[in-house]
Amino acid sequence: MADNVFEALSDRYRRQLLLELLDRNPGEVLSQSKADSGYAIPSISQHHVHLPKLEAYGFIEWNRDQQIVTKGPQFDEIEPMLELFRENADAVPGDWT
């Protein structure tokens, strides 16, 4: 599981999305619409690479039809690392988010 955590965190977009989910309740939706949440999917690669990867690891659940993301069944595996990054943001290189 550690390899999946590090792979998921190796991309800036995936880190940002996971950090956004960190602040939400388990069933709370993260809309992919900028108007709804201030968070938008920046490119097609997110739909074909990043979201499927996070979903395969179980860190997110992604409803493609409604374009919403929620915490997945394995989110608790990555949550401690996300909290560590957030708590130590001043000690992490500037481009980590």
C-alpha positions in Angstrom: 0.0 0.0 0.0 2.9 2.4 0.7 3.8 2.3 -3.0 0.3 3.3 -4.0 0.4 6.2 -1.5 3.7 7.5 -2.9 2.6 7.1 -6.5 -0.7 8.9 -5.8 1.2 11.8 -4.2 3.9 12.0 -6.9 1.7 14.3 -9.1 0.7 17.8 -8.1 -2.8 17.6 -9.4 -3.5 14.4 -7.4 -2.0 16.0 -4.2 -4.3 19.0 -4.6 -7.4 16.9 -5.2 -6.6 14.6 -2.2 -5.9 17.6 0.0 -9.3 19.1 -1.0 -11.0 15.8 0.0 -9.2 15.8 3.3 -11.4 18.7 4.5 -14.6 16.9 3.6 -16.8 14.4 5.4 -16.5 10.8 3.9 -19.7 11.1 1.8 -19.3 14.8 0.9 -19.0 15.5 -2.8 -16.2 17.3 -4.5 -17.7 18.7 -7.7 -15.4 19.0 -10.7 -17.1 22.3 -11.6 -15.3 25.4 -10.7 -18.6 27.2 -10.0 -19.5 24.6 -7.4 -16.4 24.3 -5.4 -13.6 26.4 -6.8 -11.9 23.3 -8.0 -11.8 22.4 -11.7 -10.2 19.5 -13.7 -7.6 21.3 -15.8 -7.2 18.9 -18.7 -8.3 15.7 -20.4 -5.4 13.9 -18.8 -7.1 14.2 -15.4 -10.0 12.1 -16.8 -7.8 9.5 -18.4 -4.8 9.3 -16.0 -5.2 10.8 -12.6 -8.7 10.2 -11.6 -8.7 6.6 -12.8 -5.4 6.0 -10.9 -6.8 7.4 -7.6 -9.9 5.4 -8.1 -8.0 2.2 -8.8 -6.1 2.7 -5.5 -9.4 3.2 -3.7 -8.5 6.7 -2.6 -11.4 8.2 -4.4 -14.8 7.2 -5.8 -15.5 8.9 -9.1 -18.9 9.2 -10.6 -18.1 10.0 -14.3 -21.7 10.7 -15.3 -22.2 13.3 -12.6 -18.6 14.5 -12.5 -18.2 14.2 -8.8 -15.5 12.8 -6.5 -15.8 11.5 -3.0 -13.4 9.8 -0.6 -12.9 6.2 -1.5 -12.7 3.1 0.8 -8.9 3.3 1.1 -8.8 7.1 1.8 -7.8 6.4 5.4 -4.5 4.8 4.0 -3.4 8.1 2.5 -4.9 10.5 5.1 -2.0 10.5 7.6 0.4 11.5 4.8 -1.9 14.3 3.7 -2.2 15.5 7.2 1.6 15.4 7.7 2.1 17.5 4.5 -0.5 20.0 5.7 0.9 20.3 9.2 4.4 20.8 7.9 3.7 22.9 4.8 6.4 25.4 5.8 9.1 22.6 5.8 8.0 21.1 2.4 9.4 22.4 -0.9 7.3 25.2 -2.3 5.9 23.3 -5.3 4.5 20.3 -3.3 0.9 21.5 -3.7 
